[in-house]
Amino acid sequence: MAKECIVTGKKVRFGNTVSHANNKRRRRWDPNLQWKRIWIPSQNRYVRVRISAHGLRTLMKLGESALLGPGK
């Protein structure tokens, strides 16, 4: 499974670590993804999702509409 949040769309970012001597080496930034069980009242069931910490805050604020999205 890809490291991507289903609410915010955050995913792995790539770049360089640059030392004081200006040596560059590749590195990656992973999103803060957590596995959560979310109750969906409209479907009357739990859904297990991989969501970022920021996405979880958004989900708690906006409700299940943030999880399902406009086209889902």
HTML snippet that shows the backbone in 3Dmol.js (N, CA, C, O; Angstrom):
<script src="https://3Dmol.org/build/3Dmol-min.js"></script>
<div id="view" style="width:600px;height:400px;position:relative"></div>
<script>
const pdb = `
ATOM      1  N   MET A   1       0.838  -1.173   0.000  1.00  0.00           N
ATOM      2  CA  MET A   1       0.000   0.000   0.000  1.00  0.00           C
ATOM      3  C   MET A   1       0.888   1.244   0.000  1.00  0.00           C
ATOM      4  O   MET A   1       1.921   1.279   0.670  1.00  0.00           O
ATOM      5  N   ALA A   2       0.485   2.245  -0.743  1.00  0.00           N
ATOM      6  CA  ALA A   2       1.263   3.470  -0.845  1.00  0.00           C
ATOM      7  C   ALA A   2       1.194   4.256   0.457  1.00  0.00           C
ATOM      8  O   ALA A   2       0.194   4.200   1.173  1.00  0.00           O
ATOM      9  N   LYS A   3       2.256   4.984   0.759  1.00  0.00           N
ATOM     10  CA  LYS A   3       2.270   5.829   1.946  1.00  0.00           C
ATOM     11  C   LYS A   3       1.602   7.147   1.591  1.00  0.00           C
ATOM     12  O   LYS A   3       2.270   8.133   1.282  1.00  0.00           O
ATOM     13  N   GLU A   4       0.270   7.151   1.640  1.00  0.00           N
ATOM     14  CA  GLU A   4      -0.498   8.334   1.277  1.00  0.00           C
ATOM     15  C   GLU A   4      -1.723   8.433   2.164  1.00  0.00           C
ATOM     16  O   GLU A   4      -2.402   7.436   2.412  1.00  0.00           O
ATOM     17  N   CYS A   5      -2.004   9.628   2.639  1.00  0.00           N
ATOM     18  CA  CYS A   5      -3.188   9.874   3.460  1.00  0.00           C
ATOM     19  C   CYS A   5      -4.397   9.995   2.540  1.00  0.00           C
ATOM     20  O   CYS A   5      -4.340  10.678   1.517  1.00  0.00           O
ATOM     21  N   ILE A   6      -5.498   9.327   2.909  1.00  0.00           N
ATOM     22  CA  ILE A   6      -6.668   9.358   2.036  1.00  0.00           C
ATOM     23  C   ILE A   6      -7.472  10.642   2.191  1.00  0.00           C
ATOM     24  O   ILE A   6      -8.291  10.954   1.327  1.00  0.00           O
ATOM     25  N   VAL A   7      -7.259  11.402   3.280  1.00  0.00           N
ATOM     26  CA  VAL A   7      -8.000  12.643   3.490  1.00  0.00           C
ATOM     27  C   VAL A   7      -7.253  13.832   2.900  1.00  0.00           C
ATOM     28  O   VAL A   7      -7.821  14.602   2.125  1.00  0.00           O
ATOM     29  N   THR A   8      -5.978  13.986   3.266  1.00  0.00           N
ATOM     30  CA  THR A   8      -5.220  15.169   2.852  1.00  0.00           C
ATOM     31  C   THR A   8      -4.412  14.948   1.582  1.00  0.00           C
ATOM     32  O   THR A   8      -4.031  15.914   0.922  1.00  0.00           O
ATOM     33  N   GLY A   9      -4.143  13.695   1.227  1.00  0.00           N
ATOM     34  CA  GLY A   9      -3.343  13.411   0.039  1.00  0.00           C
ATOM     35  C   GLY A   9      -1.848  13.544   0.277  1.00  0.00           C
ATOM     36  O   GLY A   9      -1.065  13.515  -0.673  1.00  0.00           O
ATOM     37  N   LYS A  10      -1.440  13.691   1.542  1.00  0.00           N
ATOM     38  CA  LYS A  10      -0.003  13.791   1.844  1.00  0.00           C
ATOM     39  C   LYS A  10       0.673  12.487   1.480  1.00  0.00           C
ATOM     40  O   LYS A  10       0.131  11.409   1.725  1.00  0.00           O
ATOM     41  N   LYS A  11       1.874  12.583   0.886  1.00  0.00           N
ATOM     42  CA  LYS A  11       2.634  11.395   0.543  1.00  0.00           C
ATOM     43  C   LYS A  11       4.115  11.649   0.742  1.00  0.00           C
ATOM     44  O   LYS A  11       4.506  12.732   1.177  1.00  0.00           O
ATOM     45  N   VAL A  12       4.938  10.669   0.430  1.00  0.00           N
ATOM     46  CA  VAL A  12       6.374  10.758   0.641  1.00  0.00           C
ATOM     47  C   VAL A  12       6.956  11.880  -0.218  1.00  0.00           C
ATOM     48  O   VAL A  12       6.610  12.028  -1.390  1.00  0.00           O
ATOM     49  N   ARG A  13       7.852  12.671   0.394  1.00  0.00           N
ATOM     50  CA  ARG A  13       8.555  13.735  -0.318  1.00  0.00           C
ATOM     51  C   ARG A  13      10.036  13.399  -0.316  1.00  0.00           C
ATOM     52  O   ARG A  13      10.535  12.789   0.630  1.00  0.00           O
ATOM     53  N   PHE A  14      10.739  13.791  -1.365  1.00  0.00           N
ATOM     54  CA  PHE A  14      12.171  13.507  -1.492  1.00  0.00           C
ATOM     55  C   PHE A  14      12.952  14.799  -1.561  1.00  0.00           C
ATOM     56  O   PHE A  14      12.436  15.828  -1.999  1.00  0.00           O
ATOM     57  N   GLY A  15      14.212  14.741  -1.121  1.00  0.00           N
ATOM     58  CA  GLY A  15      15.070  15.916  -1.169  1.00  0.00           C
ATOM     59  C   GLY A  15      16.478  15.557  -0.762  1.00  0.00           C
ATOM     60  O   GLY A  15      16.881  14.396  -0.832  1.00  0.00           O
ATOM     61  N   ASN A  16      17.220  16.553  -0.339  1.00  0.00           N
ATOM     62  CA  ASN A  16      18.615  16.369   0.048  1.00  0.00           C
ATOM     63  C   ASN A  16      18.833  16.795   1.494  1.00  0.00           C
ATOM     64  O   ASN A  16      18.209  17.739   1.980  1.00  0.00           O
ATOM     65  N   THR A  17      19.726  16.084   2.167  1.00  0.00           N
ATOM     66  CA  THR A  17      20.289  16.558   3.418  1.00  0.00           C
ATOM     67  C   THR A  17      21.593  17.235   3.052  1.00  0.00           C
ATOM     68  O   THR A  17      22.460  16.613   2.438  1.00  0.00           O
ATOM     69  N   VAL A  18      21.749  18.495   3.416  1.00  0.00           N
ATOM     70  CA  VAL A  18      22.931  19.268   3.034  1.00  0.00           C
ATOM     71  C   VAL A  18      23.745  19.556   4.283  1.00  0.00           C
ATOM     72  O   VAL A  18      23.243  20.156   5.233  1.00  0.00           O
ATOM     73  N   SER A  19      25.003  19.127   4.283  1.00  0.00           N
ATOM     74  CA  SER A  19      25.893  19.335   5.420  1.00  0.00           C
ATOM     75  C   SER A  19      26.480  20.747   5.391  1.00  0.00           C
ATOM     76  O   SER A  19      26.280  21.501   4.439  1.00  0.00           O
ATOM     77  N   HIS A  20      27.206  21.082   6.452  1.00  0.00           N
ATOM     78  CA  HIS A  20      27.871  22.382   6.522  1.00  0.00           C
ATOM     79  C   HIS A  20      28.906  22.518   5.404  1.00  0.00           C
ATOM     80  O   HIS A  20      29.158  23.627   4.931  1.00  0.00           O
ATOM     81  N   ALA A  21      29.507  21.405   4.977  1.00  0.00           N
ATOM     82  CA  ALA A  21      30.486  21.411   3.883  1.00  0.00           C
ATOM     83  C   ALA A  21      29.803  21.342   2.514  1.00  0.00           C
ATOM     84  O   ALA A  21      30.464  21.176   1.489  1.00  0.00           O
ATOM     85  N   ASN A  22      28.486  21.470   2.510  1.00  0.00           N
ATOM     86  CA  ASN A  22      27.673  21.473   1.289  1.00  0.00           C
ATOM     87  C   ASN A  22      27.685  20.118   0.574  1.00  0.00           C
ATOM     88  O   ASN A  22      27.486  20.047  -0.639  1.00  0.00           O
ATOM     89  N   ASN A  23      27.924  19.035   1.344  1.00  0.00           N
ATOM     90  CA  ASN A  23      27.756  17.695   0.776  1.00  0.00           C
ATOM     91  C   ASN A  23      26.278  17.351   0.788  1.00  0.00           C
ATOM     92  O   ASN A  23      25.579  17.589   1.773  1.00  0.00           O
ATOM     93  N   LYS A  24      25.813  16.793  -0.312  1.00  0.00           N
ATOM     94  CA  LYS A  24      24.392  16.491  -0.437  1.00  0.00           C
ATOM     95  C   LYS A  24      24.187  14.985  -0.508  1.00  0.00           C
ATOM     96  O   LYS A  24      24.897  14.279  -1.224  1.00  0.00           O
ATOM     97  N   ARG A  25      23.202  14.505   0.247  1.00  0.00           N
ATOM     98  CA  ARG A  25      22.812  13.103   0.126  1.00  0.00           C
ATOM     99  C   ARG A  25      21.297  13.036   0.131  1.00  0.00           C
ATOM    100  O   ARG A  25      20.622  13.834   0.781  1.00  0.00           O
ATOM    101  N   ARG A  26      20.776  12.066  -0.609  1.00  0.00           N
ATOM    102  CA  ARG A  26      19.331  11.961  -0.783  1.00  0.00           C
ATOM    103  C   ARG A  26      18.667  11.466   0.492  1.00  0.00           C
ATOM    104  O   ARG A  26      19.227  10.653   1.228  1.00  0.00           O
ATOM    105  N   ARG A  27      17.491  11.960   0.734  1.00  0.00           N
ATOM    106  CA  ARG A  27      16.696  11.500   1.866  1.00  0.00           C
ATOM    107  C   ARG A  27      15.222  11.620   1.524  1.00  0.00           C
ATOM    108  O   ARG A  27      14.856  12.172   0.486  1.00  0.00           O
ATOM    109  N   ARG A  28      14.382  11.100   2.401  1.00  0.00           N
ATOM    110  CA  ARG A  28      12.947  11.172   2.163  1.00  0.00           C
ATOM    111  C   ARG A  28      12.228  11.568   3.440  1.00  0.00           C
ATOM    112  O   ARG A  28      12.673  11.257   4.544  1.00  0.00           O
ATOM    113  N   TRP A  29      11.121  12.251   3.273  1.00  0.00           N
ATOM    114  CA  TRP A  29      10.259  12.632   4.379  1.00  0.00           C
ATOM    115  C   TRP A  29       8.981  11.829   4.254  1.00  0.00           C
ATOM    116  O   TRP A  29       8.249  11.955   3.272  1.00  0.00           O
ATOM    117  N   ASP A  30       8.712  10.997   5.262  1.00  0.00           N
ATOM    118  CA  ASP A  30       7.487  10.205   5.272  1.00  0.00           C
ATOM    119  C   ASP A  30       6.391  10.965   6.015  1.00  0.00           C
ATOM    120  O   ASP A  30       6.677  11.640   7.004  1.00  0.00           O
ATOM    121  N   PRO A  31       5.140  10.868   5.557  1.00  0.00           N
ATOM    122  CA  PRO A  31       4.047  11.484   6.300  1.00  0.00           C
ATOM    123  C   PRO A  31       3.787  10.717   7.593  1.00  0.00           C
ATOM    124  O   PRO A  31       4.125   9.538   7.700  1.00  0.00           O
ATOM    125  N   ASN A  32       3.199  11.375   8.550  1.00  0.00           N
ATOM    126  CA  ASN A  32       2.895  10.771   9.851  1.00  0.00           C
ATOM    127  C   ASN A  32       1.586   9.984   9.733  1.00  0.00           C
ATOM    128  O   ASN A  32       0.527  10.461  10.142  1.00  0.00           O
ATOM    129  N   LEU A  33       1.671   8.769   9.168  1.00  0.00           N
ATOM    130  CA  LEU A  33       0.482   7.962   8.922  1.00  0.00           C
ATOM    131  C   LEU A  33       0.202   7.022  10.087  1.00  0.00           C
ATOM    132  O   LEU A  33       1.112   6.433  10.670  1.00  0.00           O
ATOM    133  N   GLN A  34      -1.079   6.899  10.407  1.00  0.00           N
ATOM    134  CA  GLN A  34      -1.541   6.021  11.472  1.00  0.00           C
ATOM    135  C   GLN A  34      -2.678   5.159  10.928  1.00  0.00           C
ATOM    136  O   GLN A  34      -3.446   5.605  10.074  1.00  0.00           O
ATOM    137  N   TRP A  35      -2.784   3.937  11.418  1.00  0.00           N
ATOM    138  CA  TRP A  35      -3.941   3.095  11.110  1.00  0.00           C
ATOM    139  C   TRP A  35      -5.037   3.431  12.115  1.00  0.00           C
ATOM    140  O   TRP A  35      -4.797   3.387  13.322  1.00  0.00           O
ATOM    141  N   LYS A  36      -6.241   3.767  11.636  1.00  0.00           N
ATOM    142  CA  LYS A  36      -7.355   4.093  12.520  1.00  0.00           C
ATOM    143  C   LYS A  36      -8.611   3.375  12.034  1.00  0.00           C
ATOM    144  O   LYS A  36      -8.820   3.177  10.838  1.00  0.00           O
ATOM    145  N   ARG A  37      -9.430   2.998  12.997  1.00  0.00           N
ATOM    146  CA  ARG A  37     -10.752   2.446  12.697  1.00  0.00           C
ATOM    147  C   ARG A  37     -11.759   3.570  12.867  1.00  0.00           C
ATOM    148  O   ARG A  37     -11.906   4.110  13.963  1.00  0.00           O
ATOM    149  N   ILE A  38     -12.452   3.926  11.796  1.00  0.00           N
ATOM    150  CA  ILE A  38     -13.384   5.046  11.812  1.00  0.00           C
ATOM    151  C   ILE A  38     -14.799   4.496  11.642  1.00  0.00           C
ATOM    152  O   ILE A  38     -15.040   3.674  10.759  1.00  0.00           O
ATOM    153  N   TRP A  39     -15.744   4.946  12.486  1.00  0.00           N
ATOM    154  CA  TRP A  39     -17.137   4.530  12.369  1.00  0.00           C
ATOM    155  C   TRP A  39     -17.829   5.395  11.313  1.00  0.00           C
ATOM    156  O   TRP A  39     -17.802   6.623  11.392  1.00  0.00           O
ATOM    157  N   ILE A  40     -18.449   4.745  10.329  1.00  0.00           N
ATOM    158  CA  ILE A  40     -19.192   5.434   9.278  1.00  0.00           C
ATOM    159  C   ILE A  40     -20.673   5.165   9.516  1.00  0.00           C
ATOM    160  O   ILE A  40     -21.146   4.066   9.224  1.00  0.00           O
ATOM    161  N   PRO A  41     -21.424   6.145  10.043  1.00  0.00           N
ATOM    162  CA  PRO A  41     -22.838   5.906  10.361  1.00  0.00           C
ATOM    163  C   PRO A  41     -23.702   5.596   9.136  1.00  0.00           C
ATOM    164  O   PRO A  41     -24.631   4.792   9.216  1.00  0.00           O
ATOM    165  N   SER A  42     -23.395   6.230   8.012  1.00  0.00           N
ATOM    166  CA  SER A  42     -24.215   6.020   6.819  1.00  0.00           C
ATOM    167  C   SER A  42     -24.109   4.589   6.297  1.00  0.00           C
ATOM    168  O   SER A  42     -25.058   4.072   5.707  1.00  0.00           O
ATOM    169  N   GLN A  43     -22.946   3.940   6.513  1.00  0.00           N
ATOM    170  CA  GLN A  43     -22.752   2.553   6.088  1.00  0.00           C
ATOM    171  C   GLN A  43     -22.949   1.581   7.242  1.00  0.00           C
ATOM    172  O   GLN A  43     -22.955   0.366   7.047  1.00  0.00           O
ATOM    173  N   ASN A  44     -23.114   2.134   8.471  1.00  0.00           N
ATOM    174  CA  ASN A  44     -23.336   1.345   9.681  1.00  0.00           C
ATOM    175  C   ASN A  44     -22.228   0.320   9.914  1.00  0.00           C
ATOM    176  O   ASN A  44     -22.498  -0.835  10.243  1.00  0.00           O
ATOM    177  N   ARG A  45     -20.967   0.759   9.737  1.00  0.00           N
ATOM    178  CA  ARG A  45     -19.836  -0.133   9.939  1.00  0.00           C
ATOM    179  C   ARG A  45     -18.570   0.681  10.191  1.00  0.00           C
ATOM    180  O   ARG A  45     -18.524   1.890   9.963  1.00  0.00           O
ATOM    181  N   TYR A  46     -17.535  -0.033  10.674  1.00  0.00           N
ATOM    182  CA  TYR A  46     -16.217   0.561  10.841  1.00  0.00           C
ATOM    183  C   TYR A  46     -15.431   0.413   9.542  1.00  0.00           C
ATOM    184  O   TYR A  46     -15.606  -0.560   8.808  1.00  0.00           O
ATOM    185  N   VAL A  47     -14.564   1.386   9.267  1.00  0.00           N
ATOM    186  CA  VAL A  47     -13.666   1.337   8.126  1.00  0.00           C
ATOM    187  C   VAL A  47     -12.257   1.549   8.655  1.00  0.00           C
ATOM    188  O   VAL A  47     -12.014   2.501   9.396  1.00  0.00           O
ATOM    189  N   ARG A  48     -11.331   0.681   8.289  1.00  0.00           N
ATOM    190  CA  ARG A  48      -9.937   0.810   8.720  1.00  0.00           C
ATOM    191  C   ARG A  48      -9.189   1.601   7.658  1.00  0.00           C
ATOM    192  O   ARG A  48      -9.122   1.185   6.502  1.00  0.00           O
ATOM    193  N   VAL A  49      -8.626   2.745   8.047  1.00  0.00           N
ATOM    194  CA  VAL A  49      -7.985   3.644   7.091  1.00  0.00           C
ATOM    195  C   VAL A  49      -6.585   3.988   7.559  1.00  0.00           C
ATOM    196  O   VAL A  49      -6.282   3.941   8.751  1.00  0.00           O
ATOM    197  N   ARG A  50      -5.752   4.328   6.623  1.00  0.00           N
ATOM    198  CA  ARG A  50      -4.404   4.831   6.911  1.00  0.00           C
ATOM    199  C   ARG A  50      -4.461   6.333   6.699  1.00  0.00           C
ATOM    200  O   ARG A  50      -4.605   6.808   5.572  1.00  0.00           O
ATOM    201  N   ILE A  51      -4.346   7.076   7.793  1.00  0.00           N
ATOM    202  CA  ILE A  51      -4.613   8.505   7.757  1.00  0.00           C
ATOM    203  C   ILE A  51      -3.501   9.250   8.493  1.00  0.00           C
ATOM    204  O   ILE A  51      -2.955   8.747   9.475  1.00  0.00           O
ATOM    205  N   SER A  52      -3.173  10.442   8.019  1.00  0.00           N
ATOM    206  CA  SER A  52      -2.146  11.247   8.680  1.00  0.00           C
ATOM    207  C   SER A  52      -2.741  11.905   9.922  1.00  0.00           C
ATOM    208  O   SER A  52      -3.960  11.996  10.063  1.00  0.00           O
ATOM    209  N   ALA A  53      -1.875  12.359  10.815  1.00  0.00           N
ATOM    210  CA  ALA A  53      -2.327  13.018  12.037  1.00  0.00           C
ATOM    211  C   ALA A  53      -3.118  14.277  11.683  1.00  0.00           C
ATOM    212  O   ALA A  53      -4.128  14.575  12.320  1.00  0.00           O
ATOM    213  N   HIS A  54      -2.673  15.001  10.692  1.00  0.00           N
ATOM    214  CA  HIS A  54      -3.392  16.194  10.248  1.00  0.00           C
ATOM    215  C   HIS A  54      -4.740  15.814   9.639  1.00  0.00           C
ATOM    216  O   HIS A  54      -5.738  16.503   9.847  1.00  0.00           O
ATOM    217  N   GLY A  55      -4.762  14.715   8.889  1.00  0.00           N
ATOM    218  CA  GLY A  55      -6.008  14.238   8.294  1.00  0.00           C
ATOM    219  C   GLY A  55      -7.004  13.789   9.344  1.00  0.00           C
ATOM    220  O   GLY A  55      -8.212  13.947   9.162  1.00  0.00           O
ATOM    221  N   LEU A  56      -6.511  13.227  10.446  1.00  0.00           N
ATOM    222  CA  LEU A  56      -7.387  12.797  11.530  1.00  0.00           C
ATOM    223  C   LEU A  56      -8.054  14.002  12.192  1.00  0.00           C
ATOM    224  O   LEU A  56      -9.238  13.952  12.524  1.00  0.00           O
ATOM    225  N   ARG A  57      -7.305  15.072  12.381  1.00  0.00           N
ATOM    226  CA  ARG A  57      -7.881  16.304  12.936  1.00  0.00           C
ATOM    227  C   ARG A  57      -8.942  16.869  11.990  1.00  0.00           C
ATOM    228  O   ARG A  57      -9.994  17.328  12.433  1.00  0.00           O
ATOM    229  N   THR A  58      -8.660  16.834  10.690  1.00  0.00           N
ATOM    230  CA  THR A  58      -9.620  17.300   9.698  1.00  0.00           C
ATOM    231  C   THR A  58     -10.881  16.441   9.730  1.00  0.00           C
ATOM    232  O   THR A  58     -11.995  16.957   9.645  1.00  0.00           O
ATOM    233  N   LEU A  59     -10.699  15.133   9.854  1.00  0.00           N
ATOM    234  CA  LEU A  59     -11.826  14.205   9.898  1.00  0.00           C
ATOM    235  C   LEU A  59     -12.694  14.451  11.126  1.00  0.00           C
ATOM    236  O   LEU A  59     -13.921  14.409  11.036  1.00  0.00           O
ATOM    237  N   MET A  60     -12.069  14.706  12.270  1.00  0.00           N
ATOM    238  CA  MET A  60     -12.838  14.978  13.489  1.00  0.00           C
ATOM    239  C   MET A  60     -13.609  16.293  13.369  1.00  0.00           C
ATOM    240  O   MET A  60     -14.688  16.438  13.944  1.00  0.00           O
ATOM    241  N   LYS A  61     -13.057  17.246  12.626  1.00  0.00           N
ATOM    242  CA  LYS A  61     -13.718  18.538  12.478  1.00  0.00           C
ATOM    243  C   LYS A  61     -14.854  18.483  11.462  1.00  0.00           C
ATOM    244  O   LYS A  61     -15.939  19.004  11.720  1.00  0.00           O
ATOM    245  N   LEU A  62     -14.615  17.853  10.305  1.00  0.00           N
ATOM    246  CA  LEU A  62     -15.581  17.878   9.211  1.00  0.00           C
ATOM    247  C   LEU A  62     -16.514  16.663   9.187  1.00  0.00           C
ATOM    248  O   LEU A  62     -17.559  16.692   8.537  1.00  0.00           O
ATOM    249  N   GLY A  63     -16.135  15.601   9.895  1.00  0.00           N
ATOM    250  CA  GLY A  63     -16.967  14.407   9.905  1.00  0.00           C
ATOM    251  C   GLY A  63     -16.643  13.486   8.744  1.00  0.00           C
ATOM    252  O   GLY A  63     -15.616  13.638   8.082  1.00  0.00           O
ATOM    253  N   GLU A  64     -17.533  12.528   8.505  1.00  0.00           N
ATOM    254  CA  GLU A  64     -17.280  11.505   7.487  1.00  0.00           C
ATOM    255  C   GLU A  64     -17.256  12.054   6.071  1.00  0.00           C
ATOM    256  O   GLU A  64     -16.770  11.377   5.165  1.00  0.00           O
ATOM    257  N   SER A  65     -17.768  13.266   5.851  1.00  0.00           N
ATOM    258  CA  SER A  65     -17.740  13.843   4.506  1.00  0.00           C
ATOM    259  C   SER A  65     -16.311  14.065   4.038  1.00  0.00           C
ATOM    260  O   SER A  65     -16.035  13.987   2.841  1.00  0.00           O
ATOM    261  N   ALA A  66     -15.385  14.345   4.977  1.00  0.00           N
ATOM    262  CA  ALA A  66     -13.964  14.508   4.623  1.00  0.00           C
ATOM    263  C   ALA A  66     -13.367  13.188   4.174  1.00  0.00           C
ATOM    264  O   ALA A  66     -12.510  13.159   3.291  1.00  0.00           O
ATOM    265  N   LEU A  67     -13.817  12.087   4.782  1.00  0.00           N
ATOM    266  CA  LEU A  67     -13.299  10.771   4.443  1.00  0.00           C
ATOM    267  C   LEU A  67     -13.850  10.278   3.105  1.00  0.00           C
ATOM    268  O   LEU A  67     -13.112   9.750   2.274  1.00  0.00           O
ATOM    269  N   LEU A  68     -15.140  10.456   2.912  1.00  0.00           N
ATOM    270  CA  LEU A  68     -15.790   9.968   1.696  1.00  0.00           C
ATOM    271  C   LEU A  68     -15.513  10.874   0.500  1.00  0.00           C
ATOM    272  O   LEU A  68     -15.438  10.401  -0.634  1.00  0.00           O
ATOM    273  N   GLY A  69     -15.361  12.167   0.748  1.00  0.00           N
ATOM    274  CA  GLY A  69     -15.044  13.103  -0.325  1.00  0.00           C
ATOM    275  C   GLY A  69     -16.234  13.350  -1.221  1.00  0.00           C
ATOM    276  O   GLY A  69     -17.257  12.677  -1.093  1.00  0.00           O
ATOM    277  N   PRO A  70     -16.116  14.321  -2.142  1.00  0.00           N
ATOM    278  CA  PRO A  70     -17.253  14.660  -3.002  1.00  0.00           C
ATOM    279  C   PRO A  70     -17.587  13.593  -4.040  1.00  0.00           C
ATOM    280  O   PRO A  70     -18.751  13.427  -4.401  1.00  0.00           O
ATOM    281  N   GLY A  71     -16.575  12.867  -4.523  1.00  0.00           N
ATOM    282  CA  GLY A  71     -16.832  11.920  -5.602  1.00  0.00           C
ATOM    283  C   GLY A  71     -16.880  10.463  -5.165  1.00  0.00           C
ATOM    284  O   GLY A  71     -16.930   9.565  -6.006  1.00  0.00           O
ATOM    285  N   LYS A  72     -16.866  10.220  -3.845  1.00  0.00           N
ATOM    286  CA  LYS A  72     -16.817   8.833  -3.379  1.00  0.00           C
ATOM    287  C   LYS A  72     -18.125   8.388  -2.775  1.00  0.00           C
ATOM    288  O   LYS A  72     -18.245   7.245  -2.336  1.00  0.00           O
TER     289      LYS A  72
END
`;
const viewer = $3Dmol.createViewer("view");
viewer.addModel(pdb, "pdb");
viewer.setStyle({}, {cartoon: {color: "spectrum"}});
viewer.zoomTo();
viewer.render();
</script>
